[in-house]
Amino acid sequence: MTSNPMRQTPIVIAFLAMFIISSAFLFWQNARELDPNTGKNWWALSFSVLDDDTSLVFRIENHSDLSSFHYEVLVGKKHVRLAEDSFSLNRGETIEIHPNIDQLPDGRVSIIVTSGNEKKEIYR
Amino acid sequence: MHSITDTFVFLSVTGALFFVPGFLFLHIFFKKNRIFMPFETFLLSFCISVGIIDFSMIALGKAHIVFTPISLIASIITSLCLAALSVRIVHRSIYPSEETESSLTSNNALGAFSRTQGLLFIILLILTVLIKTIYLSHTVLPTATDLGHHMYWSEIIAETGTLPNYAKQSIVTGDDGHYAISDPEPIADFIIGEHLPFAAIHLFSKADFFSAFPVVFLFFINLLSVFALAVFALRIAADMRQTSLNRSIFTPTNIALATVFFFGPIYSLSSPQAKFVSGGVVGNTFGNLFIPLILLVFYRAFSEKRSGLLTIAFFLTFTLAYTHHLSTLMLLFVLVATALFYLICNKDTLKVSLLHWWKLFKSPAPILFIIGAFTFFFFVAMPTYIETHAVGTALGTPTKSTRTGLTLLQVFSSNGEARVALGLAGAMLIFAASRIRQRYAGAFVLGWGIILFIMTVFPEWLFINIPSNRIGAYLSFPFGILASIATVMLFALFRSSQSAARIPRFLFFIASCTFFVFSSASGSIDNGSTLIAAPKSTETVQTFAASDYLASRISQNDILLKDHIYITADSWIKLFFMRDYSYPFSRGFLKRYSDNPNREQCTLYMISTPNTAKGRKCFEETGTNLIMVNPSYDAAQFEKTDDFSLIYESEYIDIYRRK
């Protein structure tokens, strides 16, 4: 053994210091990856009410760079338009839309939302 | 800023919970921890704390006391008081009369690294942490299936403040062919010790289970296992010195350094290293720390004839039994093999050896512990795999092709060419050196390596009915240590003045470079093949957003089925509902349905063929009315029919509702 030995305690302390830095990085990285707005570009369309087939209230959750949206409410195989409108929605925002429809006709009712080149559809 | 606070709180809680109780316990048991090196105190403090927390929480749960920070602190203090009381009862057996300053001095001398060695040790650790951190930065996101399953149970424990009932609902078929959802039935897949530490951290820190804390905690355990292997190598190497070896090269500290090299920067990602961490293989990760540490403590107990250490070894083994069944089984096989190996190699002094062991076992401290453990096992709580009689499934003639053993080529590829090649060389060198072979050091390292090798390659010899690749993952540890010993031993042999194998300095340099390049290349290729390109963060957040949407709207009557094959992070969906381990139900991999026709098929029919008679029957009889799928793979079959509404759409998730 040399005249200037290194004890184990400083090695343990050095290891703990490295681990603390690594932990901080991993916590930060995970938080960043789980943030729906950081480094991601997506949006989702859904009905607001789950179990009421007569409700056409829908919501859009926007985590994309798109901000101009347009919706149409169509019914039946011939896609008869019942309502349409445009709205803007910024990244990180969620909007709930109540289409102005007096009476719901028979047949599949679709809500189609478009923005840029993207289109999403829900129906009930 | 938020993540910095999370890190600080997590580290503070982990430090307080998982070091202080164990450190105090060691202090009570071993008079200022004099017999331990700082590395050993560090490792034992953590593992003993895990045991204290596990058993305290089990005792609280069985006494119907709700887990709160206060109840947990009170039970930890009570455990320490009980330890202090037992120390008073068995005072003499724990503090042998020969315990003097000399043991402190020998510990300090054994564990002291030269300045160069110390710096090298730190550099190797930096590289290890760095490489693993880079890998984990891509996988820290909560997507791993196993981790999702484990965190469900940890959250149940933390939310309810009670021990979990390991049970799940399933889809069953009655005698009349009618499908139904069963009441929760016991499952043997989980063990309480895999979940209590995470629940304890959450109780004190309120850390979100979706945060990085589960992965970071496993990462810490994984890094500690590297320390444990280095300390084990350090201790046994001290018992292997030979006059034919160069004394300045064949030192315990050099072997410890070589061990850190073989388990740190190289082979640091593939199973059972960082991949097990990111994959949430909780039990194995604990086992990989506990096994070398338990073997170290057993080794020291027998070679130094210390009953106090034997008691600690028993305590850690008992803790492992409540944490991971497979690791416990491996450990028991290793201990039996080591004992047999030692007795065979010392058959001339068989009676003396057995007498020494008997004296060690019949000391008050181990006996008191065995009585306590026996009482706890039979009258407080058994591990779930004992209660559900699952042990029998692991023993017997191998039943599947995946359980009939690995080929040598597979052993080399799964454990690393350099490590296995040098490990085999190490085993032969130790086996050839009768003086080493006859000592406890030789018996422990060879017993460990040989029995795991047999279990991996020839499982039928020992009636082991476990997937061979799972056993093979344990083999890297003894082989890595044997590789370290072989490397340092060969270098010491090449430079020993008393050795016929002595080679000139120039050739020695060439040999060193060759070894370094061979090992580094093999280990780095292994690392490179494990790295993944990028995290699936967009897919994951969409899964979680859809789950959150459903969780805030769903009623008790709604039954959800999701797809496991194409949805990212699907096992974490259950944490949004916390209704049952099987909620939502899941369509598994298609092979599982075809391999096992007796398995329920409804989860397959309801997603793959929802419009067939079988699919419709499943929907009607199980009451399933919500389906979550990836639209890129499973949308067409739902769009074809008017039976379903599409109520949620994003790029990676569609949710259909049956009308």
Interface residues (C-beta under 8 A of the other chain):
Chain A: M1 T2 N4 P5 M6 R7 Q8 T9 P10 I11 V12 A14 F15 M18 F19 I20 S22 S23 A24 F25 L26 F27 W28 Q29 N30 A31 E33 L34 D35 P36 G39 K40 N41 W42 W43 A44 L45 S46 F47 V49 L50 D51 D53 E61 H63 R108 K120 E121 I122 Y123 R124
Chain B: H2 S3 I4 D6 T7 F10 L11 M37 P38 F39 F42 N108 A109 G111 A112 F113 S114 R115 T116 Q117 G118 L119 F121 I122 L125 I126 V129 L130 K132 T133 L136 S137 V140 L141 P142 F210 S211 A212 F213 V215 V216 F219 F220 L223 F227 P535 S537 T538 T540 V541 Q542 F544 A545 A546 Y549 L550 R553 I554 S555 D558 D642 S645 L646 I647 Y648 E649 S650 E651 I653 I655 R657 K659
